[in-house]
Amino acid sequence: MVIKIFLAGLALYAGYLLLGAVTTVILRLKNPLHKACQTGKRLCLTFDDGMDSRYTPKLLDLLAEYDIHATFFILARSAELYPDILQRMKQEGHVVGLHSLDHQNQIIQLPHQLWMDFHKSTEIFAAQNTRLTFYRPPWGHVTPLGLWLCRHYHLNLVLWTVIIGDWSKKATTERLCQKLRTQIHGSAVICLHDGRGTNDAPLRTIAALETMIPQWKKEGYTFETISNFFEKGTH
């Protein structure tokens, strides 16, 4: 009897994982940002996994130098740790979005864990007087419950159109620049990282942007936040 209950539970959990995987694939195929990026030369720089006191201020300095407003998908736990950096982001015109409580994979979270993830995260940002409008799930993985929670908390779910693996220890600055040149043709929502990563990976991301931002500006690209992309046709 115990074995049957265990196997039934295992099958139920496997089905739950499969449902999340299928939902994620469908969401990526229907990604509305692809439509928004079909024309123009608009770039949206987005940064995940922060904030981090070692890297985020350096990145903010670079963005300020070029008067670029970016979008930061922040871990709620880091908002507790670095309220001063969060306030700086808002004061300098950047958009702040949610990237979960502490970077747990939505697909493997049990329903009550995922609900608490959203609940605690929104409470933390509310305590920081920060209104959330956008949400990016870790790894871009999502479940039907995650979609429902986004609607419940009035969050727009955001993916990307370009991602270059800048968190990898193999991601040299030169390789990152090459990937950005190769993958960007016209408008794009670019997923980068200002936290986590191996061997100071965010520093290599910042170095790559120091090279690419002047090049993009010379080529006539403009920089916008994710709010602008949603206002110009993602729905």
N, C-alpha and C positions, 0 to 999 in steps of 0.2 A: 504493500500500500504506500509506504513511504517513497519507494522508488518511483511508483506511478505519479505521485504528487510532484516529486522532483523533476521527472521528465516532462510533465505537463507544464510546470513552471518554466523550465528551460525552453520548451517550445514556444511558450507565450512571449518570453523575453526575446527569443530569436525573431519572432514575428514583429515585435516592437522595433528591433534594430532594423529589420528589412523595410518596415514602413518608413522609418526615418531616412534610410538611404534612398528609397524611391522618391520621397518628397523632395530631398535635396537635389536629385538629378532633374526632376521636373522644374523646380524653381530655377536652377541654373539655365535650363533650356529656354525658359520664359523670361529670363532676366531683362526687365524693361530698360536697363541702362544701355543695352546694345542699340535700341532704337534711338535713344537720346544722343548716341555717339556717331550716328550715321553721317552727319554733316558737320562742317565747321572745323575750327582748330582750337577747341576748348579743352583744357586739361583740369581735372579735379584731383589734387593730391590728397590722398587719405592715408592715415597712419593708425595702425592697430597695436594692441598689446601694451601700450603705455598707461600711465605716464611713468617716466623714469628720471630721477634727478641727475643721472650721469649724462643722459642723451637729450631729453626733451628740451631743456633750456637752450642747448646748442642749436637744435633744429629751429626753435622759435626765433633765435637770433638771425639765422639764415633767411627764414621766411620774411622777417621784418626788413632785412636789408633790401629785398626785392619787392616789398609791399605785396606779398602773396598771402591770401587768406586760404587756409587749408581746412580739412575736416579730420578730427581726431576721434577715433573709436576707442574709448577708454575703459579699462577695467575698473569696476566700482571700488575695489579694494585700494587701488592706487589713488582714487579721489580722496579717500580717507587719509592716505599717507602724505599726499602732496597738494593740499588745498591752495597753497600759494601759486603753484604752477597752473592749476585749474583756473584760478582767477585771472592769471596773466593771459591765458588762452582766450578767455572771453573778452577781456579788455582790448586785446589786439585784433578782435574781429573774426576769430576762428570759430568754426562750428564744432560743438561737442556732442558726440553720440555715445551710445552704450555698446560695450563689447563683452558683456556678461560680468558676473561678479568676480571670478578669478580664473577665467579661461578654461572652463570645463566643456567638454564636447557634448553638445545638446543631444545627440543621438543616443549616447549611452547613459544619460541622466534619466533616472526614474521620474515619473510625472511629478511627484511631490518635491523632488530635488530641483527640477526645472522651474516649478512655480516659485519656490523659495528663492531661487537665483534671481528671477525677475523682481520679486517682492523686495528683497534686501537691497538689490542694486538701485531700484528707483527710490527707496527710502534714503539711501546714502546720498544720492545726487540731490534729492529734495532738501536734505540737511545742509547742502552746500549752495542752496538757492540756484540750482542749475536745472533748467527745464529741458527735458530730453524729447527729441522729435525723431531721431534716427537710431537704428540698431543694426549692428552687423554681428552675426553669430560667429563664434570661433570656428575657424577652418571653413566657414560658409556652410556648415552643417545645420540642418533644421528639421524639425518634426512637425506634424500637424498641430500638436499642442503648442509648440513654439510659435507657429503662425497665429494661433488663437490668442496667445499671450501678447503678441505684438499689437493685435487689434485692441485687446483689453486695455493695454497701457498706452494706446494711441501712438505707437511707434511705427515709422516706415522702415521696412527691412531693406537693407542696402547690401549689394554684393560689389562687384567690380567688373571692369572689362579687360584690365591688364594686371597681371601679378607676376613678379619676377623672382620669387624665392630669395629675397634679400636677407632672410633670417639664417641662411645656411652658412656654415663655416667655410664652404668652398666659394662663397659669393664674394669675389674680389671686387674692388671698386671698378676696375676696368671691365669686368664681366657684366656688372650691373649696368654700366653705361651702354655697353653693346646690346644688352637685352632691351633696354628702353628705346634705343634707336631702331632696333629691328621690329619691335612689337607695336610701336605707336605710329599710326598713320591716320591723321585727322584727330577727332576728339577722343578722349579716353578718361575713364575713372581708374586711377592707378592705386593699387593696394601696396603700401609700404609699411614699415614697422619702426616705431621709436622705442620699443621695449622688448624684453626677452631676447631671443637670438643667441647664437654661439660666438664666443670670442669677440665681444664688442661689435657684433654685427651692425647695430644701428649707426655706429660711427662710419662704417663703410657706406651705408645708405646716405648719410649726410654728405660724405665726400662725393658720392656719385651725383647728388643733386647740386653740389657746388659747381660741377662741370656742366650738367645738363640744363639747369635753369637758364643761364645766359644763352645757351644754344637755342633753346626753345623760344626764348623771347626774340632772338634775331630772326627766327623762322616764322614769326608772326603768331605764335600761340598766346592765348590769354588763359588766365587761371581763375577758376571759380570754385565755390564751395558746393557741396552736394545739394544744398538748398536750391541753388540756381539750376542744377540739372533737373531736379524734380519739378521746378516751376516751368521749365521749358520742354515739357513733353514726355515725362516718363509714365504718366497715367493715361 
